[in-house]
Every structure is written in structure tokens, then in C-alpha cells.
Amino acid sequence: MEIERLIWLIPVFPLLGFVINRFLGGKIKDKGVSIVGVSVIGISFLLSVITAIDFISKGRESIGVKLFGWIVLNEFSVDMGFLIDPLSLVMILIVTFD
């Protein structure tokens, strides 16, 4: 599978964990909240490691993923997406591991 199709999930899982814990936190109690919080960050870390392995093994300089066009005016356009370069990859690994 192409790693470009999975990169957008790295920030989505922690956001999903926040939403679950925010709106269902009272119903699933402390242990459930902890399980959700740790598991979504763990999944993001796993995706980050998979991205790093793909990045290094293919000798890439960057990975760009366009999600959608945010502002489109004639010839001017601003796209929303992700750009993974060596520095951002290290930061993703540090943030999701810590």
C-alpha cells in the first residue's frame, strides 16, 4: 500500500481520541479513557514509524499529499495537505512517541 494514503491518519487518530474522550468520557470511566488515549497515540506512532521506514528505504527527499484545494481563484490556488520532509518526520516521531 502506498504510504501517501495513510499519512493523513497520523493526526486524525489523536483527534478521534479527543472526541471520544470528550463526549463519551463520563460513560466509559477512567480505565476506558486511558485505553482510548494511549491506543490512538500508539496507532499514530505506528503509522509514523511505517512512514519513516518507507521514507528512508525509498531514499525520498519529501512526501507531499494534497488533501483538497482550500482557496481556488483563477490561476491562484492554496492547497490543504501534508508535506513530510526529514525534519517534520523526526518531529512526528518525537511527538507521537513522547
C-alpha positions in Angstrom: 0.0 0.0 0.0 1.2 3.5 -0.8 2.2 5.4 2.4 0.7 8.6 0.9 -2.8 7.1 1.5 -2.1 6.7 5.2 -0.3 9.9 6.2 -3.5 11.9 6.9 -4.4 9.3 9.6 -1.4 10.3 11.8 -3.2 13.5 13.1 -6.7 12.1 12.7 -6.3 9.3 15.4 -5.4 11.7 18.2 -8.3 14.0 17.2 -10.6 11.0 17.2 -9.4 10.0 20.7 -10.1 13.6 21.9 -13.6 13.4 20.5 -14.3 10.0 22.1 -12.9 11.0 25.5 -14.6 14.4 25.4 -18.1 13.1 24.6 -18.0 9.6 26.0 -15.5 10.0 28.8 -18.2 10.1 31.5 -19.7 6.8 30.3 -16.5 4.8 29.8 -14.9 5.9 33.1 -11.2 6.3 33.8 -9.9 3.0 32.6 -11.7 3.3 29.2 -10.5 6.9 28.8 -6.9 5.8 29.4 -7.2 2.9 27.0 -8.6 5.2 24.3 -5.9 7.9 24.9 -3.0 5.5 24.8 -4.2 3.5 21.9 -4.9 6.4 19.5 -1.4 7.8 20.1 0.1 4.3 19.8 -1.6 3.9 16.4 -0.3 7.3 15.3 3.2 6.3 16.4 2.9 3.1 14.4 1.8 5.0 11.3 4.7 7.4 11.9 7.2 4.5 12.1 5.8 3.0 8.9 6.1 6.4 7.2 9.7 6.7 8.4 10.6 3.2 7.2 9.1 3.9 3.7 10.8 7.4 3.6 14.2 6.0 4.4 14.0 2.8 2.4 13.0 4.6 -0.8 15.5 7.4 -0.3 12.9 10.1 -0.6 13.6 13.8 0.0 9.9 14.6 0.8 6.4 13.2 0.6 3.6 15.6 -0.4 0.0 14.7 0.0 -2.7 17.1 -1.3 -6.0 16.7 0.6 -8.1 19.4 -1.2 -8.0 22.8 -2.7 -8.7 25.3 0.0 -8.7 28.5 -2.0 -9.1 28.4 -5.7 -9.2 31.7 -7.7 -8.5 31.5 -11.4 -4.7 30.8 -11.5 -4.2 31.3 -7.8 -4.8 28.3 -5.5 -3.9 27.3 -2.0 -4.0 23.6 -1.3 -4.5 21.9 2.1 -2.3 18.9 2.6 0.7 17.4 4.3 4.4 17.7 3.5 6.7 15.2 5.1 10.4 16.0 4.9 13.2 14.8 7.2 12.7 17.4 9.9 8.9 17.0 10.0 9.3 13.2 10.1 11.6 13.5 13.2 9.1 15.8 14.9 6.2 13.5 14.1 8.2 10.6 15.6 9.1 12.6 18.7 5.6 13.9 19.3 3.8 10.6 18.9 6.5 8.6 20.9 6.6 11.0 23.8 
